[in-house]
Amino acid sequence: MFRVSNTKFHGRGVAAIVVAAACFVLAGCSEMLSREDFATRVKDKSDKEVATLVGKPAAVDASQPDRVAWIYNARTFNIEQGNKFDTKAVVVFSKTAPEGKLKATDVVFE
């Protein structure tokens, strides 16, 4: 009789499970955007709209109440430099007059 080793198939099964798990984890990651696409999505938007459109930031600098910065890590790339990835994209919110609400007024890429 011909008998096939179960360890070979068991190893493939484990590998398939690992690959499937990695896919689920990576699916939860935020999408990469070009600098232009990222800036277009966030400019002139409220903080709630920005969170909905590009997700929550990795960090927030609210040390100046009239100028709040949301920092996104490794979310953008620069097409003009051969798709080089940016370390950070900083969305700067400023208070608008007369409402005094935060609105995205600038994006700085580092």
C-alpha positions as CSV (number, residue, x, y, z in Angstrom):
1,M,0.0,0.0,0.0
2,F,1.0,3.6,-0.7
3,R,1.0,5.9,2.3
4,V,1.4,9.6,2.3
5,S,3.0,11.3,5.3
6,N,0.6,13.5,7.2
7,T,3.3,15.9,8.3
8,K,3.7,17.3,4.8
9,F,-0.1,18.1,4.6
10,H,-0.2,19.3,8.2
11,G,2.6,21.8,7.4
12,R,0.7,23.2,4.4
13,G,-2.5,23.5,6.5
14,V,-0.6,25.5,9.1
15,A,0.9,27.7,6.4
16,A,-2.5,28.3,4.9
17,I,-3.9,29.4,8.3
18,V,-0.9,31.8,8.9
19,V,-1.4,33.4,5.5
20,A,-5.1,33.8,6.0
21,A,-4.5,35.4,9.4
22,A,-2.0,37.8,7.9
23,C,-4.5,38.8,5.3
24,F,-7.1,39.6,8.0
25,V,-4.6,41.6,9.9
26,L,-3.4,43.6,6.9
27,A,-7.0,44.2,5.8
28,G,-7.4,46.3,9.0
29,C,-4.5,48.5,8.0
30,S,-5.1,52.0,6.6
31,E,-4.8,52.5,2.9
32,M,-1.8,54.2,1.5
33,L,-2.5,57.4,-0.4
34,S,-0.5,59.8,-2.6
35,R,0.3,63.1,-1.0
36,E,-2.2,64.8,-3.4
37,D,-5.0,62.3,-2.7
38,F,-4.5,62.6,1.1
39,A,-4.5,66.4,1.1
40,T,-7.6,66.5,-1.2
41,R,-9.5,64.2,1.2
42,V,-8.7,66.3,4.3
43,K,-8.4,69.9,3.3
44,D,-11.2,72.1,4.6
45,K,-12.8,69.3,6.5
46,S,-13.8,69.1,10.2
47,D,-12.0,66.8,12.6
48,K,-14.9,64.4,12.5
49,E,-14.9,64.3,8.7
50,V,-11.1,63.7,8.6
51,A,-11.4,60.8,11.0
52,T,-14.1,59.3,8.9
53,L,-12.2,59.8,5.6
54,V,-8.7,58.8,6.6
55,G,-9.1,57.2,10.0
56,K,-7.9,58.2,13.5
57,P,-4.4,59.6,13.8
58,A,-1.4,57.9,15.5
59,A,-0.9,61.0,17.7
60,V,-2.5,64.4,18.4
61,D,-0.7,67.6,19.3
62,A,-3.3,69.8,21.0
63,S,-0.8,72.0,22.9
64,Q,-2.0,75.1,21.1
65,P,-5.8,75.2,21.2
66,D,-6.1,77.3,18.0
67,R,-3.8,75.0,16.1
68,V,-4.2,71.2,16.6
69,A,-2.1,68.7,14.6
70,W,-3.0,65.2,13.8
71,I,-0.1,63.0,13.0
72,Y,-0.4,60.0,10.7
73,N,2.5,57.6,10.4
74,A,3.5,55.9,7.1
75,R,0.2,56.7,5.3
76,T,1.4,58.7,2.2
77,F,3.8,58.5,-0.6
78,N,5.4,61.1,-2.9
79,I,4.8,60.4,-6.6
80,E,7.3,63.0,-7.7
81,Q,10.1,61.2,-5.9
82,G,9.4,57.8,-7.3
83,N,6.7,56.8,-4.9
84,K,8.9,57.4,-1.9
85,F,7.0,56.7,1.4
86,D,6.6,59.6,3.8
87,T,7.4,59.0,7.5
88,K,4.6,61.3,8.6
89,A,1.6,63.3,7.3
90,V,0.6,66.0,9.7
91,V,-2.9,67.5,9.3
92,V,-3.1,70.9,10.8
93,F,-6.5,72.1,12.1
94,S,-7.2,75.8,12.8
95,K,-10.2,77.4,14.4
96,T,-12.5,79.1,11.9
97,A,-14.1,82.4,12.5
98,P,-16.8,83.1,13.7
99,E,-17.8,79.6,14.7
100,G,-14.5,78.7,16.3
101,K,-14.7,75.1,15.0
102,L,-11.6,73.2,13.9
103,K,-11.1,72.8,10.2
104,A,-8.2,71.2,8.3
105,T,-6.2,74.1,6.9
106,D,-2.9,72.5,6.0
107,V,-1.1,69.2,5.5
108,V,2.7,68.8,6.0
109,F,4.5,65.8,4.8
110,E,7.8,64.6,6.4
